[in-house]
Amino acid sequence: MTRIVLHIDRLVLRGFDRADQTGIAEGLREELGRLLATPQAAQALMAQHSVPRLKVAALRIAPGAQATAVGEQTAQGIVRGMRS
């Protein structure tokens, strides 16, 4: 089994209420865990070794989206950015 350690020093999300911070973090953590648990994701990450900075393309979040959904979409954007 391969272990992946991911450190996010800073995540900038503009336009969200501070009260949504915990929900966004929860959705992000859970979705990253799910997406990075696949063998393909592990292989792609091991090929990169280290990514000092990852800039993710703009995400379109539906108005009124739940905080956890925002985190999930953010995780999906991060993984897409890592693959490109």
Buried (B, 14 or more C-beta within 10 A) or exposed (E): EEEEEEEEEEEEBEEBEEEBEEBBBBBBBBBBEBBBEEEEBBEBBEEEEEEEEEEBEEEEBEEEBEBBBBBBBBBBBBBEEBEE
